[in-house]
Amino acid sequence: MLCLALLGLSILLGLSAGAPLCLSRQLRVQGNYVLGGLFPLGLAEEETGLCDRTQPNTTTCTRLSSLGLLWALAGKMAVEEINRGSSLLPGLLLGYDFFDTCSDPVVAMKPSLMFMAKAGSRNVPAHCNYTQYQPRVLAVIGPHSSELALITGKLFGFFLIPQVSYGASMDRLSDREAFPSFFRTVPSDRVQATAMVELLLTLHWNWVASLGSDEEYGRQGLSLFSSLANSRGICIAQEGLVPVPGATGEQLGTMWEVLRQVNQSSVEVVVLFSSARAARALFSYSIHYRLSPKVWVASEAWLTSDLVMTLPGIAQVGTVLGFLQRGAPMPDFSSYVQSRLAMAADPAFCASLDSKQPGLEEHVVGPRCPQCDHISLDNVSIGLLHHQTFAVYSAVYAVAQALHNTLLCSTWGCPTQESVQPWQLLENMYNMSFRVRGLTLQFDTSGNVDMGYDLKLWVWQNQMPELRTVGSFDGHLQLQLSEMNWHTPRNTMPMSQCSRRCKEGQVRRVKGFHSCCYDCVDCTAGSYQRSPDDLLCTQCEQDQWSPDKSSRCFPRRPKFLAWGELATLLLLVLLGLALGLVLAALGLFIWHWDSPLVQASGGPRACFGLACLGLVCLSALLFPGRPSPAHCLAQQPMLHLPMAGFLSTLVLQAAEVFVESELPPSWAARLRSHLRGPQAWLAVLLAVLVEAALCAWSLGAFPPEVVTDWQVLPTEALVHCRLRSWVGFGLLHVANAMLASLCFLGTFLVHSRPGRYNGARSLTFATLAYFITWISFVPLFANVHMLYRPAVQMGASLLCALGILVTFHLPKCYLLLWQPENNTPEFFLGGVPGDARGRDGSRGGQETEQKPVTPDPVALPH
């Protein structure tokens, strides 16, 4: 305790007197194995690029970078912990040799060349084989920036010296062919760019501007982000490069043009992949010209930079979001920094450093960090909790673990302490895992570690923003939207979309050059929206349907003339009526078989005709229900064959009427005997055979088939019997129509005799009913919708049967039931009372003329 009190007193005295510290002399320590370190300890007074150099002189670094000093102290702390502990490299001491890069490639090259010099020398010899070559350092920690890592990575890769960076995140450094010895304890920019894209998608920001600093880091980060964003449907409205300090007037004009375009567009989100220096220049312009606030998605390089966060008026730029790599907490680092500063203020301790560290290389590389000897704790306190402190700390542990594995060490010691070439250490670093403060890390095949990200939001409490964690990314993004504050007046989340999101059942019709600018177009019936990002509606499958503005398809149900439909039920009622009348007429005819009326109507032929008419009615039962091949084959024959049989009986009866009325009596008697004899059945059989032959030819040549039509109905699949030939279908009707025509021609011009039943009139009306029905059927059947054709054909056959019944059979049934006094041979057969067979034509005619005319009962039977 007394020693600590004296140490504290000496610190107070030294700081109060303004005496310089000896902190810069603590950046080098001897050891069994030495690690090189590249840290941005200082900054150049004027930012100049390599193109401005005219001589290979040294850049002067006059300003202190407090973060660079803290990172160097973190590496120093890790080495001291390893040397004190026994878990890694027991019995061995690690040394370190830390140099300033000044964030400048020219400055960083000198210590890099010094690291590659032969041990104990300042020379880099030229050898054919460097297998046994022993450089001054075993591995290198750093540098911080990707710009410097691209230069040093090539240099160290030639000698296969392991290089572990704690801040170079450029994805190009993952190329193992170009940088075989490069490792890093920070994630690659590819992971960061992926996290940015996920953030934009989650917050529905698909219309953004993308900017990058005009240097290797910014250009590659911008290109990487743009490619990932485009592949996920995010549109880059504007894209440009931000010049770094020291840029020409033309480059500054380009930056102003980019900012003007962003400000005038509807873009509310800007992704800025930039170094801290370029970001500060950009925001300086934005603040000066009072550009409208935006949401800035920051890359890790400037999210926590003091250069940007301390810029006057930075709160005017809007909302700043960015991803920050995650690491284990280091609560003891603050006390370690305080102790190092206290020791650096102790003259006795500083004197001991002079005796322990002879032969420094200041005359080659310049003073290590002269500005480090004139600081206080206040100068560095703001960066004590910086996230990359752990990255430096873990980089030292990674090299120590690889050396531990190379020397085959255990907790009890290392079996050998022979010299180790860098390439031997490199072999043990590939895919190596190591533990740092309870956290297990592992290098992948590209030398990267997956540490995850925290999403940070700038929150203004005082003049400088604080970082608030509002989410995380470990391959999947998790947000805490309730913790977010926005720059909008009512703290509402800004929207950055070129077009509104389409509704369900709509697709995007792109307008212009960007896929995010579009009109929403409704998907028409029969098509659907398969996914929200579709540009065209997808047609439904053949067996499916969809309504307008649909996002899915539905299966089509089979449609046919079902038994339960209203039209079918009405037709079945009509069928029952027609069939009932046919059966009633047939029963009356059979009951009055020997009556003159039945005999005059043809007797057995009349009953045969009624039976055929009944079959015509029954054929209508083949049309309702789901069609089958048997139904399709039977429909037409079952309709036309009975119809042909019935019409042939009408033709014979018409021939009798014509013969009796128009021919001489001698001829009439002879022909009447043939027309009423067994030979008449040959005519009926001939008519049926002709119709049967036509049916057979039609079915054989053009067989109907059951088809499913997917097009005629919007939501159903029509199942129907398809007629393959209208010619065959027409011939079947023409054959029957010819029989009806013969019947009509045989009776139309016949003069009926007074006092006799006028059979010609009923035959004429029957054929007219046939013609009216089927002539009306032809245009209706040809033009009606395919769905209703079975009903039309069913109705036509039933109406035809009913028409014939009403005009031909019902009047006779009326006479049989209500006027039996007229059922006499004189009235129907032309004979005398009691003569059932009648007389010859001449005599019957004379007697009929002498008798008084019997009044016609009613108009209906005539």
NORSULCOR-V952118 format. One record per residue. N is the residue number from 1. RES is the residue in one small letter. PHI is phi in degrees with one decimal (NA if undefined). Layout:
n,res,phi
N,RES,PHI
N,RES,PHI
This chain:
n,res,phi
1,m,NA
2,l,-63.6
3,c,-64.5
4,l,-64.9
5,a,-66.0
6,l,-64.9
7,l,-63.2
8,g,-64.2
9,l,-64.7
10,s,-63.7
11,i,-64.8
12,l,-61.1
13,l,-65.4
14,g,-66.4
15,l,-68.8
16,s,-69.3
17,a,-82.1
18,g,74.0
19,a,-69.7
20,p,-66.5
21,l,-86.8
22,c,-114.6
23,l,-67.0
24,s,-63.7
25,r,-80.3
26,q,-93.0
27,l,-89.8
28,r,-143.9
29,v,-140.1
30,q,-74.8
31,g,-168.6
32,n,-63.8
33,y,-134.0
34,v,-111.2
35,l,-105.3
36,g,-88.3
37,g,-140.4
38,l,-120.4
39,f,-132.4
40,p,-79.1
41,l,-73.4
42,g,-131.6
43,l,-132.1
44,a,-71.6
45,e,-66.8
46,e,-122.0
47,e,-79.6
48,t,-128.7
49,g,-93.3
50,l,-64.6
51,c,-70.7
52,d,-86.5
53,r,-80.7
54,t,-110.9
55,q,-138.3
56,p,-76.7
57,n,-94.8
58,t,-97.9
59,t,-75.9
60,t,-91.1
61,c,-106.1
62,t,-109.5
63,r,-102.1
64,l,-89.6
65,s,-104.4
66,s,-63.4
67,l,-65.3
68,g,-61.0
69,l,-64.7
70,l,-64.4
71,w,-65.4
72,a,-63.3
73,l,-67.1
74,a,-65.7
75,g,-64.7
76,k,-62.8
77,m,-63.6
78,a,-64.1
79,v,-62.7
80,e,-65.1
81,e,-64.4
82,i,-64.9
83,n,-67.4
84,r,-79.2
85,g,-82.3
86,s,-123.0
87,s,-77.3
88,l,-119.4
89,l,50.0
90,p,-63.7
91,g,83.7
92,l,-117.4
93,l,-121.1
94,l,-90.1
95,g,-110.4
96,y,-148.1
97,d,-141.9
98,f,-99.8
99,f,-127.6
100,d,-89.5
101,t,-99.3
102,c,57.6
103,s,54.2
104,d,-131.6
105,p,-59.8
106,v,-64.9
107,v,-67.8
108,a,-69.3
109,m,-69.0
110,k,-64.8
111,p,-63.3
112,s,-63.8
113,l,-65.7
114,m,-63.2
115,f,-63.9
116,m,-84.8
117,a,-64.0
118,k,-65.7
119,a,-55.0
120,g,80.0
121,s,-141.3
122,r,-106.5
123,n,-104.1
124,v,-110.3
125,p,-73.3
126,a,-97.7
127,h,-124.9
128,c,-78.3
129,n,-132.5
130,y,-104.3
131,t,-62.6
132,q,-95.8
133,y,-75.5
134,q,-116.0
135,p,-75.0
136,r,-66.8
137,v,-121.3
138,l,-86.3
139,a,-155.8
140,v,-124.5
141,i,-99.8
142,g,110.4
143,p,-81.1
144,h,-82.5
145,s,-94.0
146,s,-68.0
147,e,-58.7
148,l,-74.8
149,a,-64.6
150,l,-63.9
151,i,-81.6
152,t,-69.4
153,g,-61.7
154,k,-65.0
155,l,-65.8
156,f,-70.7
157,g,-65.7
158,f,-64.9
159,f,-88.7
160,l,54.9
161,i,-88.6
162,p,-60.0
163,q,-128.4
164,v,-116.3
165,s,-89.2
166,y,-111.9
167,g,-157.1
168,a,-76.8
169,s,-107.0
170,m,-57.8
171,d,-66.4
172,r,-61.2
173,l,-71.3
174,s,-80.1
175,d,-72.3
176,r,-69.6
177,e,-71.8
178,a,-83.1
179,f,-132.3
180,p,-70.8
181,s,-111.8
182,f,-94.9
183,f,-132.9
184,r,-154.1
185,t,-104.2
186,v,-126.7
187,p,-66.7
188,s,-72.1
189,d,-60.6
190,r,-62.4
191,v,-66.5
192,q,-64.2
193,a,-65.2
194,t,-62.6
195,a,-63.5
196,m,-61.4
197,v,-62.4
198,e,-62.8
199,l,-63.2
200,l,-62.6
201,l,-67.4
202,t,-64.1
203,l,-90.7
204,h,60.1
205,w,-103.0
206,n,-115.3
207,w,-132.6
208,v,-131.8
209,a,-103.0
210,s,-130.6
211,l,-125.2
212,g,-144.5
213,s,-70.2
214,d,-81.8
215,e,-153.2
216,e,-59.2
217,y,-61.1
218,g,-69.0
219,r,-64.7
220,q,-71.7
221,g,-62.6
222,l,-64.1
223,s,-64.6
224,l,-65.3
225,f,-63.6
226,s,-61.5
227,s,-66.4
228,l,-67.5
229,a,-65.8
230,n,-63.6
231,s,-69.8
232,r,-105.9
233,g,83.5
234,i,-95.4
235,c,-95.4
236,i,-94.3
237,a,-69.2
238,q,-133.4
239,e,-140.6
240,g,-161.5
241,l,-111.6
242,v,-99.4
243,p,-67.3
244,v,-79.4
245,p,-54.7
246,g,93.1
247,a,-75.4
248,t,-76.6
249,g,-61.4
250,e,-65.2
251,q,-67.3
252,l,-65.3
253,g,-64.3
254,t,-64.2
255,m,-62.5
256,w,-62.9
257,e,-65.2
258,v,-62.8
259,l,-63.4
260,r,-65.0
261,q,-65.0
262,v,-64.4
263,n,-68.8
264,q,-85.2
265,s,-86.1
266,s,-85.2
267,v,-69.8
268,e,-111.6
269,v,-128.1
270,v,-125.5
271,v,-95.4
272,l,-117.2
273,f,-98.2
274,s,-149.0
275,s,-74.2
276,a,-65.0
277,r,-65.7
278,a,-68.5
279,a,-63.4
280,r,-63.3
281,a,-63.5
282,l,-62.6
283,f,-69.0
284,s,-61.7
285,y,-63.3
286,s,-61.6
287,i,-70.2
288,h,-63.5
289,y,-94.3
290,r,53.0
291,l,-72.8
292,s,-66.0
293,p,-66.9
294,k,-132.7
295,v,-94.3
296,w,-104.9
297,v,-94.4
298,a,-94.2
299,s,-81.9
300,e,-64.8
301,a,-64.9
302,w,-121.4
303,l,-60.7
304,t,-112.8
305,s,-75.4
306,d,-64.7
307,l,-58.5
308,v,-90.0
309,m,-67.1
310,t,-96.0
311,l,-66.6
312,p,-60.2
313,g,80.5
314,i,-63.3
315,a,-66.2
316,q,-80.2
317,v,-75.8
318,g,120.3
319,t,-98.8
320,v,-119.6
321,l,-123.9
322,g,-169.4
323,f,-100.0
324,l,-125.4
325,q,-62.9
326,r,-95.8
327,g,-157.1
328,a,-76.9
329,p,-68.5
330,m,-128.4
331,p,-68.8
332,d,-87.0
333,f,-69.1
334,s,-60.9
335,s,-66.5
336,y,-65.8
337,v,-63.3
338,q,-61.5
339,s,-67.6
340,r,-67.3
341,l,-66.1
342,a,-65.4
343,m,-67.8
344,a,-67.9
345,a,-92.4
346,d,-89.2
347,p,-60.3
348,a,-64.8
349,f,-66.2
350,c,-64.9
351,a,-65.3
352,s,-67.9
353,l,-67.5
354,d,-63.2
355,s,-78.2
356,k,-87.7
357,q,-125.1
358,p,-79.0
359,g,74.3
360,l,-66.7
361,e,-101.0
362,e,-62.8
363,h,-72.2
364,v,-102.3
365,v,-99.4
366,g,86.4
367,p,-57.6
368,r,-64.3
369,c,-162.6
370,p,-62.6
371,q,-73.1
372,c,-69.6
373,d,-87.6
374,h,-133.9
375,i,-126.1
376,s,-131.8
377,l,-63.2
378,d,-64.5
379,n,-67.6
380,v,-116.0
381,s,-63.5
382,i,-68.2
383,g,-106.6
384,l,-65.0
385,l,-103.4
386,h,-63.8
387,h,-67.5
388,q,-81.5
389,t,-60.6
390,f,-67.2
391,a,-63.3
392,v,-66.5
393,y,-58.6
394,s,-70.6
395,a,-63.8
396,v,-64.4
397,y,-65.0
398,a,-63.9
399,v,-65.8
400,a,-62.9
401,q,-66.2
402,a,-64.4
403,l,-66.0
404,h,-59.0
405,n,-70.4
406,t,-66.8
407,l,-84.3
408,l,57.1
409,c,-79.1
410,s,-134.3
411,t,-69.5
412,w,-93.2
413,g,148.4
414,c,-110.6
415,p,-65.7
416,t,-141.0
417,q,-127.0
418,e,-68.2
419,s,-67.3
420,v,-120.2
421,q,-79.2
422,p,-56.7
423,w,-66.8
424,q,-69.3
425,l,-65.9
426,l,-62.2
427,e,-59.2
428,n,-87.2
429,m,-92.3
430,y,-65.4
431,n,55.7
432,m,-83.0
433,s,-110.8
434,f,-152.8
435,r,-111.2
436,v,-135.2
437,r,51.2
438,g,81.7
439,l,-104.9
440,t,-92.0
441,l,-117.8
442,q,-148.4
443,f,-78.7
444,d,-86.5
445,t,-65.4
446,s,-96.6
447,g,83.3
448,n,-101.8
449,v,-117.5
450,d,-103.6
451,m,-107.8
452,g,78.5
453,y,-129.9
454,d,-109.3
455,l,-86.8
456,k,-110.2
457,l,-123.5
458,w,-73.6
459,v,-124.7
460,w,-88.0
461,q,-105.6
462,n,-123.2
463,q,-75.2
464,m,-114.0
465,p,-70.8
466,e,-104.9
467,l,-98.3
468,r,-112.8
469,t,-78.7
470,v,-124.4
471,g,173.7
472,s,-149.9
473,f,-139.6
474,d,-129.4
475,g,90.2
476,h,-132.9
477,l,-87.4
478,q,-125.0
479,l,-115.5
480,q,-117.6
481,l,-62.6
482,s,-67.9
483,e,-91.2
484,m,-89.4
485,n,-115.4
486,w,-114.8
487,h,-83.8
488,t,-74.0
489,p,-58.5
490,r,-102.7
491,n,58.1
492,t,-89.3
493,m,-66.9
494,p,-63.9
495,m,-110.6
496,s,-133.2
497,q,-136.6
498,c,-72.0
499,s,-136.2
500,r,-66.1
501,r,-73.2
502,c,-67.6
503,k,-77.9
504,e,-63.7
505,g,86.5
506,q,-121.6
507,v,-117.3
508,r,-95.4
509,r,-105.9
510,v,-68.2
511,k,-123.8
512,g,85.3
513,f,-99.4
514,h,-106.9
515,s,-70.0
516,c,-85.0
517,c,-103.2
518,y,-156.5
519,d,-105.4
520,c,-91.7
521,v,-116.7
522,d,-70.6
523,c,-78.4
524,t,-77.7
525,a,-58.6
526,g,92.8
527,s,-136.5
528,y,-151.9
529,q,-91.6
530,r,-77.7
531,s,-144.5
532,p,-61.9
533,d,-98.3
534,d,-68.4
535,l,-99.1
536,l,-133.5
537,c,-72.6
538,t,-97.0
539,q,-71.0
540,c,-68.3
541,e,-65.9
542,q,-60.4
543,d,-94.2
544,q,-131.4
545,w,-146.0
546,s,-152.3
547,p,-82.0
548,d,-64.1
549,k,55.5
550,s,-104.8
551,s,-111.8
552,r,-157.3
553,c,-111.6
554,f,-118.6
555,p,-69.4
556,r,-80.4
557,r,-91.3
558,p,-67.2
559,k,-125.8
560,f,-156.1
561,l,-75.8
562,a,-79.3
563,w,-66.4
564,g,-88.3
565,e,-71.8
566,l,-61.6
567,a,-62.0
568,t,-65.2
569,l,-63.1
570,l,-64.7
571,l,-66.9
572,l,-68.0
573,v,-63.3
574,l,-62.7
575,l,-63.0
576,g,-62.0
577,l,-64.3
578,a,-64.3
579,l,-67.5
580,g,-63.5
581,l,-64.5
582,v,-62.8
583,l,-66.0
584,a,-64.0
585,a,-63.4
586,l,-63.6
587,g,-65.1
588,l,-62.6
589,f,-64.6
590,i,-69.1
591,w,-65.7
592,h,-106.7
593,w,-58.0
594,d,-90.8
595,s,-73.0
596,p,-58.8
597,l,-61.5
598,v,-68.2
599,q,-66.8
600,a,-67.1
601,s,-82.5
602,g,113.3
603,g,62.4
604,p,-59.8
605,r,-64.5
606,a,-64.8
607,c,-66.1
608,f,-62.5
609,g,-62.4
610,l,-65.3
611,a,-63.2
612,c,-63.8
613,l,-64.2
614,g,-64.5
615,l,-65.8
616,v,-60.6
617,c,-64.5
618,l,-67.8
619,s,-63.7
620,a,-64.3
621,l,-70.1
622,l,-82.0
623,f,-91.5
624,p,-73.8
625,g,90.0
626,r,-69.2
627,p,-64.5
628,s,-130.9
629,p,-55.8
630,a,-67.2
631,h,-61.4
632,c,-62.4
633,l,-72.5
634,a,-88.9
635,q,-58.9
636,q,-71.1
637,p,-60.1
638,m,-68.6
639,l,-90.5
640,h,-85.4
641,l,-66.3
642,p,-62.4
643,m,-64.7
644,a,-64.9
645,g,-63.0
646,f,-67.3
647,l,-65.4
648,s,-65.9
649,t,-68.3
650,l,-66.2
651,v,-62.4
652,l,-64.1
653,q,-67.5
654,a,-64.9
655,a,-64.8
656,e,-61.3
657,v,-61.4
658,f,-65.1
659,v,-62.8
660,e,-68.7
661,s,-94.8
662,e,-113.8
663,l,-103.3
664,p,-60.7
665,p,-59.2
666,s,-64.6
667,w,-69.5
668,a,-63.0
669,a,-63.9
670,r,-67.2
671,l,-70.2
672,r,-63.1
673,s,-64.9
674,h,-73.2
675,l,-70.6
676,r,-101.6
677,g,-90.9
678,p,-64.2
679,q,-64.4
680,a,-63.3
681,w,-65.8
682,l,-65.4
683,a,-65.0
684,v,-62.2
685,l,-62.7
686,l,-61.8
687,a,-63.2
688,v,-67.8
689,l,-66.5
690,v,-61.9
691,e,-64.6
692,a,-65.4
693,a,-64.8
694,l,-64.1
695,c,-62.5
696,a,-63.5
697,w,-63.8
698,s,-64.5
699,l,-71.0
700,g,-75.3
701,a,-80.9
702,f,-133.1
703,p,-65.6
704,p,-67.5
705,e,-138.4
706,v,-83.6
707,v,-126.4
708,t,-114.5
709,d,-96.8
710,w,-92.1
711,q,-105.3
712,v,-73.0
713,l,-112.0
714,p,-71.5
715,t,-122.8
716,e,-129.8
717,a,-107.5
718,l,-79.4
719,v,-104.7
720,h,-151.9
721,c,-88.4
722,r,-93.7
723,l,-79.2
724,r,-86.3
725,s,-147.7
726,w,-73.3
727,v,-67.2
728,g,-62.0
729,f,-63.6
730,g,-69.9
731,l,-62.8
732,l,-63.1
733,h,-72.0
734,v,-64.6
735,a,-61.1
736,n,-68.2
737,a,-62.9
738,m,-66.5
739,l,-62.8
740,a,-64.4
741,s,-67.0
742,l,-60.7
743,c,-64.7
744,f,-67.2
745,l,-66.1
746,g,-74.4
747,t,-119.6
748,f,-65.9
749,l,-100.0
750,v,-76.1
751,h,-95.6
752,s,-78.9
753,r,-93.7
754,p,-64.3
755,g,80.3
756,r,-117.0
757,y,-68.3
758,n,-87.2
759,g,-72.2
760,a,-65.3
761,r,-63.5
762,s,-65.6
763,l,-66.5
764,t,-62.5
765,f,-64.8
766,a,-65.3
767,t,-69.0
768,l,-63.3
769,a,-61.5
770,y,-64.0
771,f,-65.3
772,i,-60.2
773,t,-63.7
774,w,-82.5
775,i,-69.1
776,s,-69.3
777,f,-67.5
778,v,-60.1
779,p,-68.0
780,l,-65.5
781,f,-66.9
782,a,-73.9
783,n,-109.1
784,v,-73.2
785,h,-60.5
786,m,-54.6
787,l,-64.8
788,y,-100.0
789,r,-63.4
790,p,-59.6
791,a,-67.1
792,v,-64.1
793,q,-68.6
794,m,-64.5
795,g,-66.0
796,a,-64.0
797,s,-65.3
798,l,-71.1
799,l,-65.6
800,c,-63.2
801,a,-64.1
802,l,-64.4
803,g,-60.3
804,i,-67.6
805,l,-61.8
806,v,-66.1
807,t,-89.7
808,f,-117.8
809,h,-95.1
810,l,-64.0
811,p,-58.4
812,k,-69.4
813,c,-63.5
814,y,-62.0
815,l,-64.6
816,l,-65.0
817,l,-91.2
818,w,-115.7
819,q,-135.6
820,p,-65.1
821,e,-64.4
822,n,-89.4
823,n,-80.1
824,t,-124.8
825,p,-63.0
826,e,-63.0
827,f,-77.8
828,f,-109.3
829,l,-111.1
830,g,79.6
831,g,-98.4
832,v,-97.2
833,p,-57.6
834,g,88.2
835,d,-102.3
836,a,-72.3
837,r,-86.4
838,g,81.4
839,r,-108.9
840,d,-75.7
841,g,-66.7
842,s,-73.4
843,r,-69.9
844,g,-60.2
845,g,-69.7
846,q,-67.9
847,e,-67.5
848,t,-65.6
849,e,-72.0
850,q,-80.1
851,k,-82.6
852,p,-68.4
853,v,-75.2
854,t,-77.1
855,p,-60.7
856,d,-68.0
857,p,-56.6
858,v,-148.3
859,a,-70.5
860,l,-59.4
861,p,-70.2
862,h,-85.9
